[in-house]
Amino acid sequence: MKIVNAAQSVCGCASPPLPVRQRDFWGSSWLALILSLVFLCAPVAAQAATVWTGSKLVFSKADGANPAQAANQDRLTPNVWLTRGASQGLYNAARESSFAHSLSPADTEWASGTTTDYLSLNYADWDTWAGSVGKPPATVGVNAVLHLKTDDIYLNIKFLSWSQNPSGGGGFSYERSTAGVVAPTSHLLSVSMVGSGTVTSNPDGINCGRTCSASFNSGSNVTLTATPASGSTFAGWAGDCTGEGACILSMSGAKGVTARFAAALTFVPGWNLVGNSTEVPLTAASTFNDTVKVNSVWKWIAGSSRWAFYTPTQTDGGAAYALAKGYNHLATIDAGEGFWVNAGTAFSVPLPQGTPVQSQSFKPATTSPAAAGGSHALPSGWSLIASGDSLSPAEFDVAIATSLSTPPAAGQVYANLITLWAWDATKQNWYFWAPGLANSGSLGSYLTGKNYLDSATMPGTPTGTLSPTTGFWVNMP
């Protein structure tokens, strides 16, 4: 593989990271590799860990209860669902199907003590920690701290019971701290209306346990403040409600008004992979015509397997350079298209206001012509796209199922696509998902071996989903 010269990549017009053929993934299948751009990475300030200090919650699972049912899982976050099978130890049902010694529950670590001293404790996997106090039954009554690693949350936990029933056991119970109520969080809305009024909303019809209200004047931006309902808990607006996309508001003083969150494309210095997830085109020259903020903008044209290029650093927007290099000149980023921005400095721009692009619109054509598929029908090979409905990679794979798709067997996922990739601009690394590896149970080990990021940790809302500002590669058969 030819690696792009680092200085040229930043200061010139070299193209962004591009998936290349790799023979170590299912023979001759396509696989995206990370282009090493370490030179672009400025030190990122570490975010402070979250410590849950709210009221205690008691969770229990009875002997013989089905661990696959949500009622028998303590779903602390989208990443961690604690449960137990008929025997042995705890496991994380969000990531695992059974307990594994020295590994389970995945994405957690444990220590004896309390959150008062959480920074100085010695953490280990649950199996090792339980062994340090005797055996699992000996953990009953022991003060412990549970660290949710991906979420970086620490909480107090104390086991109250541990069943050793040799026939149909698996029961256990514990008490743990909760998140508690945090200060209200504000978010900016763009409102289009005549007159003025007060808005009150339960966002997107989801029962979030809180309402949002604000006063505004015609043509102004509005700050909505979330206020928890009595006795409810939440971890900020984006914690358990859609933080981007449509928010339908009921109003006093005006009727029939639809307001939308002003979802913003946010860029850090270096390569950023984002997307236009609305059914409204975005014009490159008017959006990115700033030579300080933008070095270049690129999108992938799947039909011709070539790049389209724009730069504000040249008077013609890079048209002559594109022609000389065999690129297209980039004028418009259409609905549902992902694109790269090589940024010179951190900045943000709002997404166009419009109807969100739905993932099902990417359904591939089932016959010829392509119009037989969705409105954004995916062709065979690589496509760089964006969707506005905040689905996980597996949910996106379901959304693009056609009448010809083969339904998965029990416990398996759809395999309508080959691989899906999203880029983390701050970590300069790829989130990766492949249904074939997920179905074979080897996705985790593959991610570890290749040092890719687990798509289940993507910072969407909820965690593990493709946000409306994310551009992502899809490789179709």
Secondary structure by P-SEA (a helix, b strand, c coil): cccccaaaaaccccccbbbbbbcccccbbbbbbbcccccccccccccbbbbbcccbbbbbbccccccccccccccccccccccccccccccccccccccccccccccccccccccccccccccccaaaaaaaaccccccccccccccccccbbbbbbbbccccccccccccccccccccccccbbbbbbbbbccbbbbbbbccccccccccccccccccbbbbbbbbbcccccccccccccccccbbbbbbccccbbbbbccccccccccbbbbbbcccbbbbccccccccccccbbbbbbccccccccccccccccaaaaaaaacccccccccccccccccccccccccccccccccccccccccccccccccccccccccccccccccccaaaaaaaaccccbbbbccccccccccbbbbbbccccccccccaaaaaacaaaaaaaaacccccccccccccccccccbbbbbbcc
